[in-house]
Amino acid sequence: MEVYLDNAATTPLLPEVERIIQEMFSVYGNPSSLHRKGLEAERRIEAARKQVLRALGVRDGQVVFTGGGTEANNLAIFGATRRHGGRGRHVVTTQVEHPSVLEPFRALEREGWRVTYVAPDADGWVPAERVLEAVTDDTVLVSVMHVNNETGAVLPVAEIGQALRQRPKTIFHVDGIQAFGKIPSAASLAQADMYSVSGHKIGAPKGIGALYIRPGLVLDPVLFGGGQEGGLRSGTENTLGIAALGAAASHASERAAERYQQMSAWSEQFCEALRTIPQCRVHRPREASPYIVSASFPGLRGEVLVHALEAEGVYVSTGSACSSRGGHAKASHVLEVMGLDAAEVTGAIRFSFGWHTDEAAMNRAIEVIRRQVAWLYDTVGTGV
Amino acid sequence: MVQHIVARYGEMSLKGKNRSDFERLLLRNIRAALRPWQGAKAERIAGRVLITLEDEQVEPVLERLRRVFGLTSLSPVEVVNLDLDAFRSAAIRVLQSSETPTGRPPTFKVEVKRTNKRFPLNSPQVADEVGGACLRALPQWRVDVHHPDVTVYIHIRDEEAHVYGRVVPGVGGMPAHSAGRAGLLLSGGIDSPVAGWLGMKRGVTLEAIHFHSFPFTSERALEKVETLAQILAGWGGRVTLHTVHFTDVQTAIRKHCPAPLYITIMRRMMLRIADRIARQRGLLALMTGESLGQVASQTLESMRTINAVTNLPVLRPLVGMDKVEIIRMAREIGTYDTSILPYEDCCTIFVPPNPRTKPSLEEAEAAEEPLPVDALVEDAVARTTMKTFHAEDSIAD
């Protein structure tokens, strides 16, 4: 039995996504073409835009389709700071962000911006006050992720978004890549000015994402060209991917609330079961997504554990897959800033659940983890 | 237009039957290397190999032949009639197609070799005639017999003459597969592929033996070793890779043996398994990438203790080399970039904090006492898988 618990890295396609992709093979027109073929493609894109808005829980505003979550984050950060750089030279983010947010901020730093990286508490959660304290009259942009991709921490974006309403000149961006399609009405909840989403985390293919922009907010583009997507994302639209993202968003709108409850119960059981393994330390932030569970097995190497579980058909990852460059695990910056000791960081693995994960799969995973962890500790001891 | 390449080989000390075997094998290897180029032909002509091919094939074929062991140098040649005018115009073409220095007039000389003594002019006379014609046709050129930018060679043979200006060095060595088969202990590191390459250069047919310790080493680590085997096959024509399932051996060592001797015993187990595979496959020797003193375990004491488990010769071609030399060679043969990919090999796990650097044989034997050596070797050999890599596949990549 194969148990895929690496859904925060990527997910298999939803059956309805596979269907729509098949269907889109014959909708090959360029949406910019004047003839019927173009119109047909354009209609599909507009339908998908509505589906994404609905899944985000917002009624109006702009949805700009991008080449994925990383591109959405880049567009948000560079688009806002370039456009509104006259308002100030300061930006705020957290130390636990994904590299697709951290690296754009580091690039801004090199351009002379002041960047405040707010530290998390020891559980990986970031209190709203700490973010808000960093905001000054000079702050152009605040960017905080909704759900952390390594610990599952659900950061208090609603509270931050609410408070930032007092500062109309400060733009609030939320990286919602691990929240979209899982937390119902994520963007309206976060009161975000901009909200990034990705397709392949919710059953759509890789290479498609979107940035939600609230009505009235103007950005500069990052890519220049034919002026597609309201001038914010030039390049012929990825109609196949866009339709797929629409279908996945629509699937999520219908089921997210119910799934969240169900998954909460299951992941609670899952954590409980992990805690019965003597060496296991579960890292559970005070507010945590039921879709991501992080745990350490001090003395083991996460990489070895991944391969040991793989031998029995259970697929998990060390930290985030993106940081495992070339297949080799790099120490997680998130776990490091949480102050975990070296053995806990090296021995960390992440379980992440998706649209297809059920209780049986999670139970099976626990059984395999129990067996493999016992064998590994027996084999290598705790001193390696 | 039809073109030619002359390929030269050395090892002139070979005599009699050895020499004709050498030549036959070399010609076969050259033909195998030429297989991807349709219409390219190789034939033996008095101590050389003449390759006939199309214009656009010259550069890629030269590049390929530089990787054929046994060839010492290569030249693209123009084959012309035994006629002074033909020599003159061919020599002018050589100069015209040569790279020339900037800022001063280019210099040349003409060197003539006359194996056909019936040709009416002797070598200095031909050189004079051809050199004069070049100066008249290309007035910017000067003659410099000591340090010319370009040397135009004219080789006057019985039926025709070869005119050329380029001499490309070959890799040298002995023809691949001229020395019999040996087992190479191939890790994913920098050293062992170089050791294997040096063996191939002396005619060894390689059967690589890799120890895989899933889950302690990943499938990507194995892929890396397969890539190395493929690169080596690009040189040697063919490399067989035996992948040994080594996890159980390592866990047993961990369970039964004292930590300071893990590495010594692991190496002894590897050599025992390699010895068994060698006997099954009829391999004449084993090869490793060890060199003396490079890491703490590569001491003479350690080598002696590890070596004691086999009667086969264990060849260590890197024993006289420094790390920097090994790295330079790994870059030259094209294995370096793959070797430094960051996947664990099975030596880097289970490294105890205090390994014995000078383990005695008695000590190692005592430490192995509780280990079911024969059963472990038997089982590991039974679970070994085999895969063969061919040079043609590396070209297709």
Boltz contact constraints between the chains, C-beta under 6 A:
constraints:
  - contact:
      token1: [A, 304]
      token2: [B, 215]
      max_distance: 6.0
  - contact:
      token1: [A, 304]
      token2: [B, 216]
      max_distance: 6.0
  - contact:
      token1: [A, 307]
      token2: [B, 215]
      max_distance: 6.0
  - contact:
      token1: [A, 307]
      token2: [B, 218]
      max_distance: 6.0
  - contact:
      token1: [A, 308]
      token2: [B, 215]
      max_distance: 6.0
  - contact:
      token1: [A, 311]
      token2: [B, 215]
      max_distance: 6.0
  - contact:
      token1: [A, 327]
      token2: [B, 220]
      max_distance: 6.0
  - contact:
      token1: [A, 328]
      token2: [B, 342]
      max_distance: 6.0
  - contact:
      token1: [A, 379]
      token2: [B, 251]
      max_distance: 6.0
  - contact:
      token1: [A, 379]
      token2: [B, 254]
      max_distance: 6.0
